[in-house]
C-alpha cells in the first residue's frame, strides 16, 4: 500500500530471570506482544541464575545467545 512503511522482522531474544527484581513478569508480557522471530529464555536458579544479568552462568548465557547467531545467519 502506498504511504505505508514495511516493518523489518528483527529477531528478538528475551531473557526471563527467575529472580529478576527490576521488572517481574514483564519479560513474558513483552515477549507476548512481539511478532517475527523471537525466543523467550528462562534462566532458573537451579542453573545458576541469581538476580540481575545471570552473572553466575556466563557459559549458559553464551549457549543461549547462540540462537541469535543462528537466526541472524539464516536471515542474512
KOLPA-739566 format. One record per residue: y, x, z of N, C-alpha, C, CB in turn. Coordinates in steps of 0.2 Angstrom, whole numbers, padded with zeros to 4 digits, always signed. Atoms other than C-alpha are relative to their C-alpha. Glycine has a CB too. Layout:
! residues N
YXZYXZYXZYXZ ...
! end
This chain:
! residues 76
-0006+0004+0000+0000+0000+0000+0006+0004+0000+0000-0005+0006 -0006-0004+0000+0017+0006-0004+0004+0000+0007+0005-0003-0006 -0004+0000-0006+0028+0012+0010-0005+0002+0007+0003-0006+0001 +0004-0002-0006+0013+0015+0022-0003+0007+0000-0006-0005+0001 +0002-0007+0000+0008+0032+0028-0008+0000+0002+0003+0004+0005 +0008-0001-0001-0011+0037+0028+0000+0004+0006-0003+0003-0006 +0001-0004-0006-0017+0042+0045-0006+0005-0001-0001-0005+0006 +0005-0005+0001-0027+0058+0046-0005-0002+0006+0002+0007+0001 +0005+0001-0005-0044+0056+0056-0001+0007+0003-0006-0002-0004 +0000-0006-0003-0041+0070+0068-0006+0000+0006+0007+0002+0003 +0006+0001-0005-0057+0074+0079+0004+0001+0007-0005+0006-0001 -0002-0001-0006-0054+0072+0097-0005+0001+0005+0004-0007+0002 +0005-0001-0005-0063+0079+0112+0003-0001+0007-0002+0008-0001 -0003+0002-0006-0060+0071+0128-0005+0002+0006+0001-0008+0000 +0004-0002-0006-0066+0078+0145+0001-0005+0005+0003+0007+0002 +0000+0004-0006-0071+0067+0159-0003+0004+0006-0004-0007-0002 +0002-0004-0005-0071+0076+0175-0003-0004+0006+0005+0005+0003 +0003+0004-0005-0082+0069+0189+0005+0000+0006-0007+0003+0003 -0005+0000-0005-0069+0074+0202+0007+0001-0002-0002+0006+0005 -0007-0001+0003-0054+0073+0191+0005-0004+0005+0000-0003-0007 -0004+0003-0004-0040+0069+0203+0007-0003-0003+0002+0005+0006 -0006+0001+0003-0025+0068+0192+0000-0007-0003+0002+0005-0005 +0000+0006+0004-0030+0053+0181-0007-0003+0000+0002+0001-0007 +0006+0003+0000-0045+0044+0187-0001-0006-0005-0002-0002+0007 +0001+0005+0005-0053+0033+0174+0004+0000-0007+0001-0007+0003 -0004+0000+0006-0040+0037+0161-0004+0004-0006+0006+0004+0001 +0003-0002+0006-0051+0048+0150-0004-0005-0004-0005+0006+0002 +0004+0005+0003-0063+0034+0147+0005-0005-0004-0004-0004+0005 -0005+0005+0003-0048+0022+0143+0003+0003-0006+0005-0002+0005 -0003-0004+0006-0040+0035+0131-0005+0000-0005+0002+0007+0002 +0005-0001+0004-0057+0038+0123-0001-0007-0004-0006+0002+0003 +0002+0006+0003-0060+0019+0120+0006-0002-0005+0000-0005+0006 -0005+0002+0004-0043+0017+0111+0000+0005-0006+0007+0001+0003 +0000-0005+0005-0046+0032+0099-0005-0003-0006-0003+0006+0002 +0005+0001+0006-0053+0030+0081-0001+0006-0003+0004-0005-0005 +0002-0007+0003-0061+0043+0070-0005+0003+0004+0006+0004-0001 +0005-0003-0003-0072+0056+0075+0002+0002+0008-0002+0007-0003 -0002-0001-0007-0072+0058+0094-0006+0001+0004+0004-0006+0003 +0006-0002-0005-0083+0064+0109+0003+0000+0007-0003+0006-0002 -0001+0000-0007-0082+0060+0127-0005+0003+0004+0001-0008+0003 +0005-0004-0004-0090+0073+0138+0001+0000+0007+0001+0007-0003 +0000+0000-0007-0094+0071+0156-0001+0007+0003-0005-0006+0003 +0002-0006-0004-0093+0086+0167-0002-0002+0007+0006+0005+0000 +0002+0003-0007-0103+0082+0183+0000+0006+0005-0007-0003-0001 +0000-0005-0006-0103+0091+0200-0006+0004+0000+0001-0004+0007 +0007-0004+0000-0122+0095+0198+0000+0005-0005-0005-0005-0001 -0001-0005+0005-0117+0105+0183+0005+0006+0002+0002-0003-0007 -0005-0005-0002-0104+0115+0192+0007-0002+0000-0001+0006-0004 -0007+0002+0000-0088+0105+0189+0002-0002+0007+0000-0007-0005 -0003+0001-0007-0077+0104+0204+0007+0000-0001-0003+0005+0005 -0007+0001+0001-0060+0097+0201+0003+0002-0007+0004+0005+0006 -0004-0001+0006-0047+0101+0188-0003+0006-0005+0007+0001+0001 +0001-0005+0005-0052+0110+0172-0007+0004+0000+0005+0006+0000 +0007-0002-0001-0070+0113+0177-0001+0008+0000-0004-0002-0006 +0000-0007+0000-0067+0131+0182-0006+0004+0002+0005+0002+0006 +0006-0003-0001-0084+0135+0188-0005+0000-0005-0004-0004+0006 +0005+0000+0005-0093+0131+0172+0003+0002-0007-0003-0007+0000 -0002-0002+0007-0085+0141+0158-0005+0000-0005+0004+0007+0001 +0005+0000+0005-0101+0143+0149-0002-0007-0003-0007+0004+0003 +0001+0007+0002-0105+0125+0149+0006-0003-0004-0001-0005+0006 -0006+0002+0003-0087+0121+0144+0000+0003-0007+0006+0002+0003 +0000-0003+0007-0089+0133+0129-0005-0003-0004-0001+0008+0001 +0005+0003+0004-0105+0125+0124+0002-0007-0002-0007-0001+0004 -0002+0006+0002-0097+0108+0124+0005+0000-0005+0003-0004+0006 -0006-0001+0005-0082+0114+0114-0003+0002-0007+0005+0005+0002 +0004-0001+0007-0095+0119+0100+0001-0006-0004-0007+0002+0001 -0001+0006+0004-0093+0101+0095+0006+0000-0005+0000-0006+0004 -0007+0000+0004-0075+0104+0089-0001+0005-0006+0005+0003+0004 +0001-0005+0006-0081+0120+0079-0004-0004-0006-0004+0006+0003 +0005+0003+0005-0095+0110+0070+0004-0006-0003-0006-0003+0004 -0003+0005+0003-0084+0095+0067+0006+0002-0004+0003-0005+0006 -0006-0002+0004-0069+0104+0061-0003+0004-0007+0004+0005+0004 +0003-0004+0006-0080+0115+0049-0003-0006-0005-0006+0004+0002 +0003+0006+0004-0088+0098+0042+0006-0003-0004-0004-0004+0003 -0006+0003+0003-0070+0091+0039+0004+0004-0004+0004-0003+0006 -0004-0005+0004-0063+0106+0030-0001-0001-0007+0000+0007+0003 
! end
